[in-house]
Amino acid sequence: MRIVAGTLKGRAINAPDGLDTRPTTDRVREALFSSLYSLLGGFEGLAVLDAFAGSGALGIEALSRGAARAVFYEQNSKAASTLKRNLETCGLGSDKAQVVRRDVFKAESTGSTAPFDLIFFDPPYAYDPATVLALTAQFNKGAVVVYEHALDSRKQVEEAAQAAGLEILNSKKYGKTGITILEV
């Protein structure tokens, strides 16, 4: 995997070994960030939360494109180690990136260093969208949420978003991957 654009463009990052994570492909990240750029007008100065971070590709991509800082939640120890190595490889220190090795659901508050402007949710597909999107209750109004999900769960994600009071800004499919962009 490589960073698609920005100051770290072309930099290789590693995916964690095993089947516990599902890294977002370069092609999907490129399309997603193009949509986000159109929506947000850029990434400069944004505070980013990459929940279920895995390799950290989404948060690192945002930092490469100008985000001010990113907080990465990853409970799997192997994935967290890979994520930390990826941050080191990219030269992203603690002033730009913080790794929290904890289940995002068990965190006292993901907003402890918030507010966040852009939130990435790329949970295991087995997670209930309503449970994941319930986390948005702690985010500031106007925050943009990107939810990556299995294509066949798109309706569940949209129903959960409506139940959580989120506005659906965009929904796209990329092969077997669905991405829904929401606003708190």
C-alpha positions as protocol buffer text, in pm:
chain_id: "A"
residue {
  index: 1
  type: MET
  ca { x: 0 y: 0 z: 0 }
}
residue {
  index: 2
  type: ARG
  ca { x: 111 y: 355 z: -67 }
}
residue {
  index: 3
  type: ILE
  ca { x: 1 y: 702 z: 38 }
}
residue {
  index: 4
  type: VAL
  ca { x: -188 y: 840 z: -261 }
}
residue {
  index: 5
  type: ALA
  ca { x: -130 y: 1217 z: -240 }
}
residue {
  index: 6
  type: GLY
  ca { x: 11 y: 1503 z: -37 }
}
residue {
  index: 7
  type: THR
  ca { x: 346 y: 1549 z: 131 }
}
residue {
  index: 8
  type: LEU
  ca { x: 385 y: 1174 z: 187 }
}
residue {
  index: 9
  type: LYS
  ca { x: 273 y: 1074 z: -165 }
}
residue {
  index: 10
  type: GLY
  ca { x: 423 y: 743 z: -274 }
}
residue {
  index: 11
  type: ARG
  ca { x: 540 y: 648 z: 75 }
}
residue {
  index: 12
  type: ALA
  ca { x: 488 y: 275 z: 134 }
}
residue {
  index: 13
  type: ILE
  ca { x: 295 y: 167 z: 440 }
}
residue {
  index: 14
  type: ASN
  ca { x: 241 y: -186 z: 564 }
}
residue {
  index: 15
  type: ALA
  ca { x: -80 y: -369 z: 641 }
}
residue {
  index: 16
  type: PRO
  ca { x: -98 y: -578 z: 958 }
}
residue {
  index: 17
  type: ASP
  ca { x: -44 y: -950 z: 907 }
}
residue {
  index: 18
  type: GLY
  ca { x: -340 y: -1183 z: 929 }
}
residue {
  index: 19
  type: LEU
  ca { x: -709 y: -1159 z: 856 }
}
residue {
  index: 20
  type: ASP
  ca { x: -810 y: -940 z: 1153 }
}
residue {
  index: 21
  type: THR
  ca { x: -787 y: -619 z: 950 }
}
residue {
  index: 22
  type: ARG
  ca { x: -911 y: -520 z: 606 }
}
residue {
  index: 23
  type: PRO
  ca { x: -695 y: -234 z: 472 }
}
residue {
  index: 24
  type: THR
  ca { x: -863 y: 22 z: 249 }
}
residue {
  index: 25
  type: THR
  ca { x: -711 y: -17 z: -97 }
}
residue {
  index: 26
  type: ASP
  ca { x: -519 y: 265 z: -263 }
}
residue {
  index: 27
  type: ARG
  ca { x: -789 y: 296 z: -530 }
}
residue {
  index: 28
  type: VAL
  ca { x: -1072 y: 330 z: -276 }
}
residue {
  index: 29
  type: ARG
  ca { x: -870 y: 579 z: -67 }
}
residue {
  index: 30
  type: GLU
  ca { x: -798 y: 789 z: -376 }
}
residue {
  index: 31
  type: ALA
  ca { x: -1168 y: 803 z: -470 }
}
residue {
  index: 32
  type: LEU
  ca { x: -1275 y: 866 z: -110 }
}
residue {
  index: 33
  type: PHE
  ca { x: -1031 y: 1151 z: -57 }
}
residue {
  index: 34
  type: SER
  ca { x: -1130 y: 1308 z: -387 }
}
residue {
  index: 35
  type: SER
  ca { x: -1492 y: 1311 z: -264 }
}
residue {
  index: 36
  type: LEU
  ca { x: -1387 y: 1447 z: 73 }
}
residue {
  index: 37
  type: TYR
  ca { x: -1180 y: 1722 z: -90 }
}
residue {
  index: 38
  type: SER
  ca { x: -1484 y: 1831 z: -291 }
}
residue {
  index: 39
  type: LEU
  ca { x: -1699 y: 1825 z: 21 }
}
residue {
  index: 40
  type: LEU
  ca { x: -1456 y: 1988 z: 265 }
}
residue {
  index: 41
  type: GLY
  ca { x: -1257 y: 2212 z: 32 }
}
residue {
  index: 42
  type: GLY
  ca { x: -932 y: 2066 z: 164 }
}
residue {
  index: 43
  type: PHE
  ca { x: -783 y: 1903 z: 471 }
}
residue {
  index: 44
  type: GLU
  ca { x: -563 y: 2182 z: 608 }
}
residue {
  index: 45
  type: GLY
  ca { x: -581 y: 2212 z: 984 }
}
residue {
  index: 46
  type: LEU
  ca { x: -836 y: 1934 z: 1039 }
}
residue {
  index: 47
  type: ALA
  ca { x: -840 y: 1718 z: 1351 }
}
residue {
  index: 48
  type: VAL
  ca { x: -895 y: 1354 z: 1250 }
}
residue {
  index: 49
  type: LEU
  ca { x: -1009 y: 1044 z: 1437 }
}
residue {
  index: 50
  type: ASP
  ca { x: -923 y: 710 z: 1273 }
}
residue {
  index: 51
  type: ALA
  ca { x: -1123 y: 457 z: 1477 }
}
residue {
  index: 52
  type: PHE
  ca { x: -1058 y: 88 z: 1404 }
}
residue {
  index: 53
  type: ALA
  ca { x: -733 y: 218 z: 1251 }
}
residue {
  index: 54
  type: GLY
  ca { x: -557 y: -102 z: 1143 }
}
residue {
  index: 55
  type: SER
  ca { x: -262 y: 17 z: 931 }
}
residue {
  index: 56
  type: GLY
  ca { x: -364 y: 380 z: 982 }
}
residue {
  index: 57
  type: ALA
  ca { x: -389 y: 437 z: 606 }
}
residue {
  index: 58
  type: LEU
  ca { x: -693 y: 665 z: 629 }
}
residue {
  index: 59
  type: GLY
  ca { x: -555 y: 888 z: 904 }
}
residue {
  index: 60
  type: ILE
  ca { x: -207 y: 898 z: 750 }
}
residue {
  index: 61
  type: GLU
  ca { x: -358 y: 992 z: 414 }
}
residue {
  index: 62
  type: ALA
  ca { x: -543 y: 1281 z: 583 }
}
residue {
  index: 63
  type: LEU
  ca { x: -220 y: 1397 z: 753 }
}
residue {
  index: 64
  type: SER
  ca { x: -35 y: 1377 z: 421 }
}
residue {
  index: 65
  type: ARG
  ca { x: -298 y: 1606 z: 270 }
}
residue {
  index: 66
  type: GLY
  ca { x: -270 y: 1871 z: 542 }
}
residue {
  index: 67
  type: ALA
  ca { x: -466 y: 1759 z: 847 }
}
residue {
  index: 68
  type: ALA
  ca { x: -320 y: 1910 z: 1165 }
}
residue {
  index: 69
  type: ARG
  ca { x: -337 y: 1598 z: 1380 }
}
residue {
  index: 70
  type: ALA
  ca { x: -485 y: 1249 z: 1397 }
}
residue {
  index: 71
  type: VAL
  ca { x: -579 y: 1015 z: 1679 }
}
residue {
  index: 72
  type: PHE
  ca { x: -573 y: 645 z: 1590 }
}
residue {
  index: 73
  type: TYR
  ca { x: -770 y: 388 z: 1792 }
}
residue {
  index: 74
  type: GLU
  ca { x: -660 y: 27 z: 1745 }
}
residue {
  index: 75
  type: GLN
  ca { x: -713 y: -248 z: 2001 }
}
residue {
  index: 76
  type: ASN
  ca { x: -528 y: -529 z: 1820 }
}
residue {
  index: 77
  type: SER
  ca { x: -166 y: -533 z: 1942 }
}
residue {
  index: 78
  type: LYS
  ca { x: -17 y: -654 z: 1610 }
}
residue {
  index: 79
  type: ALA
  ca { x: -210 y: -393 z: 1413 }
}
residue {
  index: 80
  type: ALA
  ca { x: -113 y: -121 z: 1662 }
}
residue {
  index: 81
  type: SER
  ca { x: 255 y: -216 z: 1624 }
}
residue {
  index: 82
  type: THR
  ca { x: 226 y: -199 z: 1244 }
}
residue {
  index: 83
  type: LEU
  ca { x: 48 y: 136 z: 1273 }
}
residue {
  index: 84
  type: LYS
  ca { x: 325 y: 277 z: 1494 }
}
residue {
  index: 85
  type: ARG
  ca { x: 590 y: 158 z: 1245 }
}
residue {
  index: 86
  type: ASN
  ca { x: 394 y: 321 z: 961 }
}
residue {
  index: 87
  type: LEU
  ca { x: 385 y: 650 z: 1150 }
}
residue {
  index: 88
  type: GLU
  ca { x: 760 y: 629 z: 1215 }
}
residue {
  index: 89
  type: THR
  ca { x: 829 y: 546 z: 848 }
}
residue {
  index: 90
  type: CYS
  ca { x: 627 y: 851 z: 747 }
}
residue {
  index: 91
  type: GLY
  ca { x: 806 y: 1074 z: 998 }
}
residue {
  index: 92
  type: LEU
  ca { x: 486 y: 1150 z: 1189 }
}
residue {
  index: 93
  type: GLY
  ca { x: 566 y: 1213 z: 1554 }
}
residue {
  index: 94
  type: SER
  ca { x: 351 y: 1261 z: 1861 }
}
residue {
  index: 95
  type: ASP
  ca { x: 287 y: 1625 z: 1768 }
}
residue {
  index: 96
  type: LYS
  ca { x: 84 y: 1502 z: 1466 }
}
residue {
  index: 97
  type: ALA
  ca { x: -27 y: 1148 z: 1553 }
}
residue {
  index: 98
  type: GLN
  ca { x: -139 y: 971 z: 1868 }
}
residue {
  index: 99
  type: VAL
  ca { x: -201 y: 595 z: 1885 }
}
residue {
  index: 100
  type: VAL
  ca { x: -450 y: 478 z: 2148 }
}
residue {
  index: 101
  type: ARG
  ca { x: -431 y: 101 z: 2193 }
}
residue {
  index: 102
  type: ARG
  ca { x: -781 y: 53 z: 2320 }
}
residue {
  index: 103
  type: ASP
  ca { x: -1122 y: -58 z: 2199 }
}
residue {
  index: 104
  type: VAL
  ca { x: -1293 y: 260 z: 2082 }
}
residue {
  index: 105
  type: PHE
  ca { x: -1618 y: 140 z: 2245 }
}
residue {
  index: 106
  type: LYS
  ca { x: -1450 y: 104 z: 2583 }
}
residue {
  index: 107
  type: ALA
  ca { x: -1279 y: 441 z: 2566 }
}
residue {
  index: 108
  type: GLU
  ca { x: -1406 y: 680 z: 2828 }
}
residue {
  index: 109
  type: SER
  ca { x: -1439 y: 933 z: 2551 }
}
residue {
  index: 110
  type: THR
  ca { x: -1287 y: 940 z: 2207 }
}
residue {
  index: 111
  type: GLY
  ca { x: -1337 y: 1314 z: 2236 }
}
residue {
  index: 112
  type: SER
  ca { x: -1078 y: 1352 z: 2513 }
}
residue {
  index: 113
  type: THR
  ca { x: -845 y: 1535 z: 2274 }
}
residue {
  index: 114
  type: ALA
  ca { x: -1127 y: 1652 z: 2048 }
}
residue {
  index: 115
  type: PRO
  ca { x: -1307 y: 1819 z: 1881 }
}
residue {
  index: 116
  type: PHE
  ca { x: -1264 y: 1619 z: 1563 }
}
residue {
  index: 117
  type: ASP
  ca { x: -1352 y: 1754 z: 1221 }
}
residue {
  index: 118
  type: LEU
  ca { x: -1322 y: 1427 z: 1029 }
}
residue {
  index: 119
  type: ILE
  ca { x: -1392 y: 1079 z: 1168 }
}
residue {
  index: 120
  type: PHE
  ca { x: -1313 y: 750 z: 993 }
}
residue {
  index: 121
  type: PHE
  ca { x: -1504 y: 437 z: 1094 }
}
residue {
  index: 122
  type: ASP
  ca { x: -1376 y: 123 z: 923 }
}
residue {
  index: 123
  type: PRO
  ca { x: -1490 y: -144 z: 1171 }
}
residue {
  index: 124
  type: PRO
  ca { x: -1497 y: -518 z: 1111 }
}
residue {
  index: 125
  type: TYR
  ca { x: -1797 y: -582 z: 889 }
}
residue {
  index: 126
  type: ALA
  ca { x: -1963 y: -795 z: 1160 }
}
residue {
  index: 127
  type: TYR
  ca { x: -2011 y: -487 z: 1383 }
}
residue {
  index: 128
  type: ASP
  ca { x: -2363 y: -350 z: 1408 }
}
residue {
  index: 129
  type: PRO
  ca { x: -2379 y: -10 z: 1232 }
}
residue {
  index: 130
  type: ALA
  ca { x: -2615 y: 127 z: 1500 }
}
residue {
  index: 131
  type: THR
  ca { x: -2357 y: 49 z: 1770 }
}
residue {
  index: 132
  type: VAL
  ca { x: -2076 y: 210 z: 1570 }
}
residue {
  index: 133
  type: LEU
  ca { x: -2274 y: 522 z: 1478 }
}
residue {
  index: 134
  type: ALA
  ca { x: -2388 y: 567 z: 1840 }
}
residue {
  index: 135
  type: LEU
  ca { x: -2031 y: 686 z: 1902 }
}
residue {
  index: 136
  type: THR
  ca { x: -2111 y: 1000 z: 1700 }
}
residue {
  index: 137
  type: ALA
  ca { x: -2323 y: 1136 z: 1986 }
}
residue {
  index: 138
  type: GLN
  ca { x: -2003 y: 1271 z: 2145 }
}
residue {
  index: 139
  type: PHE
  ca { x: -1882 y: 1458 z: 1836 }
}
residue {
  index: 140
  type: ASN
  ca { x: -1939 y: 1822 z: 1751 }
}
residue {
  index: 141
  type: LYS
  ca { x: -2215 y: 1924 z: 1516 }
}
residue {
  index: 142
  type: GLY
  ca { x: -2076 y: 1961 z: 1166 }
}
residue {
  index: 143
  type: ALA
  ca { x: -1815 y: 1684 z: 1200 }
}
residue {
  index: 144
  type: VAL
  ca { x: -1791 y: 1465 z: 890 }
}
residue {
  index: 145
  type: VAL
  ca { x: -1803 y: 1088 z: 942 }
}
residue {
  index: 146
  type: VAL
  ca { x: -1681 y: 835 z: 685 }
}
residue {
  index: 147
  type: TYR
  ca { x: -1819 y: 485 z: 739 }
}
residue {
  index: 148
  type: GLU
  ca { x: -1663 y: 202 z: 536 }
}
residue {
  index: 149
  type: HIS
  ca { x: -1883 y: -108 z: 525 }
}
residue {
  index: 150
  type: ALA
  ca { x: -1979 y: -418 z: 330 }
}
residue {
  index: 151
  type: LEU
  ca { x: -2196 y: -336 z: 32 }
}
residue {
  index: 152
  type: ASP
  ca { x: -2481 y: -556 z: 156 }
}
residue {
  index: 153
  type: SER
  ca { x: -2505 y: -356 z: 481 }
}
residue {
  index: 154
  type: ARG
  ca { x: -2564 y: -20 z: 311 }
}
residue {
  index: 155
  type: LYS
  ca { x: -2933 y: -10 z: 409 }
}
residue {
  index: 156
  type: GLN
  ca { x: -2847 y: -92 z: 773 }
}
residue {
  index: 157
  type: VAL
  ca { x: -2588 y: 187 z: 778 }
}
residue {
  index: 158
  type: GLU
  ca { x: -2837 y: 436 z: 634 }
}
residue {
  index: 159
  type: GLU
  ca { x: -3108 y: 333 z: 885 }
}
residue {
  index: 160
  type: ALA
  ca { x: -2861 y: 357 z: 1174 }
}
residue {
  index: 161
  type: ALA
  ca { x: -2748 y: 700 z: 1051 }
}
residue {
  index: 162
  type: GLN
  ca { x: -3105 y: 828 z: 1042 }
}
residue {
  index: 163
  type: ALA
  ca { x: -3175 y: 686 z: 1389 }
}
residue {
  index: 164
  type: ALA
  ca { x: -2862 y: 862 z: 1520 }
}
residue {
  index: 165
  type: GLY
  ca { x: -2975 y: 1193 z: 1365 }
}
residue {
  index: 166
  type: LEU
  ca { x: -2695 y: 1203 z: 1110 }
}
residue {
  index: 167
  type: GLU
  ca { x: -2729 y: 1357 z: 767 }
}
residue {
  index: 168
  type: ILE
  ca { x: -2626 y: 1130 z: 479 }
}
residue {
  index: 169
  type: LEU
  ca { x: -2408 y: 1339 z: 248 }
}
residue {
  index: 170
  type: ASN
  ca { x: -2294 y: 1072 z: 4 }
}
residue {
  index: 171
  type: SER
  ca { x: -2295 y: 698 z: -44 }
}
residue {
  index: 172
  type: LYS
  ca { x: -2078 y: 515 z: -296 }
}
residue {
  index: 173
  type: LYS
  ca { x: -1974 y: 164 z: -382 }
}
residue {
  index: 174
  type: TYR
  ca { x: -1629 y: 46 z: -484 }
}
residue {
  index: 175
  type: GLY
  ca { x: -1636 y: -321 z: -577 }
}
residue {
  index: 176
  type: LYS
  ca { x: -1753 y: -501 z: -261 }
}
residue {
  index: 177
  type: THR
  ca { x: -1687 y: -198 z: -42 }
}
residue {
  index: 178
  type: GLY
  ca { x: -1943 y: 65 z: 47 }
}
residue {
  index: 179
  type: ILE
  ca { x: -1859 y: 410 z: 180 }
}
residue {
  index: 180
  type: THR
  ca { x: -2118 y: 634 z: 339 }
}
residue {
  index: 181
  type: ILE
  ca { x: -2026 y: 992 z: 424 }
}
residue {
  index: 182
  type: LEU
  ca { x: -2232 y: 1150 z: 702 }
}
residue {
  index: 183
  type: GLU
  ca { x: -2251 y: 1475 z: 895 }
}
residue {
  index: 184
  type: VAL
  ca { x: -2309 y: 1497 z: 1269 }
}
